[in-house]
């Protein structure tokens, strides 16, 4: 049985991740947990996102983490997006 503090963390991760397809790419565990916690706690998270030769700061409300075909995807609402459509960022 896991200690209580770890059970809480595992629930945050398992409640935030969907998986389909084969294979997974290693990720920075702290980054993955930060995103899982933000989704669980329903808070915004910020990160730098490279796009079109430049790096932009994004602030999003995470909806779901998805592991697919050796990539991780973050589905989130980007409050700064002009389209109002949820974004899917890869990592």
N, C-alpha and C positions, 0 to 999 in steps of 0.2 A: 504494500500500500504506500502511496506517495504521501509525503508530508503535506499538510494543509496549504502552505504557501505555493507548493508546486502543483497541487491539484487545481488551484485557482488559475495558474498560468496555462496549464494544459487545457483547461476548459476554454480559456480565451482563444488559444490557438485552434483547437478542434472546432469551435463554433464559428471560426472565421475563414476556414480553408475548404475549398472544393477541389477535387482532383479528377481529371479525366485524361486519357491518353497514357503513354508510357514514358518513363524516365523523369528524373528531376535534376535540376542544377543546384549545386551547393550555393547557399546564400549566407549573408552575414546574419547569424541568429538574432542579434540585437535589433537589426532593422526589421526582420520578420515579426519579432515580438512587439516592437513599437507599433507596427501597423495593426497587428491583431488586437492589441490593447485599445488602440484608438477606435477600431471598429466596435469592440465590445462596449467601450465606455461612451460611444457616440460623440467623439470629439474630433475636431479637425487636426490634420497633421500637415506639416510642410516639408518640402524636399526640393532639391534642384533637379530639373528635368532637361536633358539635352534634346533639342529639336531644331532641325533646319540649320545646323551649324552654330547654334547659340545655346546657351544654358539659361533656362528661365526658372524662376522660383514658382512653385505650385503650392497652393493650399487646398486640400481636398477633404471631403468627408468620406472615409472608407466605407464601402458596402460589403465587399467580399474579396478574399484572396483566392486565386485559382492557380493550381499547379497543372501545367499541361506541356507535353512534348519538350521537356527539359527547360522550361521557362516558367517564371512566376508572373502572374498578372494581378494588378490591383484594379478592381472595379470600384470607382469612387465618383462622387459628385464634385465637380470642380466649380466652386462658386465664382471664379473669375472667367470661366469659359463664356464665350459670346453666344454659343449655340444652345446652351441649357441642356445639352445631351450629356449623360454620364460618360466619363472617360475611362479608358482601359489602358493602363500604363504597363509596359513590360519591364522586366528586370532580370 
